[in-house]
Amino acid sequence: MTKLKLPQDVYVVDMKAFDSKLVVACNDKAIRCWNIHSFTSLKGIRIEPTSGEITSIAFSGDGGKLLAGTSPG
């Protein structure tokens, strides 16, 4: 079984899958995305909010957009 790697001391806050993408919101204020079939990281999909922590993520109904909820901070 292949494992998806996260940096040390980083844990998953929320996780969603759509089509061939697995998206993970982490406690380090980053959202990471992998291809489910190849377990490769998809580049260019890492975002970091300027304040607060990411508390949840969701795909739009058609999977074309990713929404992220953050806490005040």
Secondary structure as UniProt FT lines:
FT   TURN            8..9
FT   STRAND          12..18
FT   TURN            19..20
FT   STRAND          21..26
FT   TURN            27..28
FT   STRAND          31..35
FT   TURN            36..38
FT   TURN            43..44
FT   STRAND          54..59
FT   TURN            61..62
FT   STRAND          66..70
//
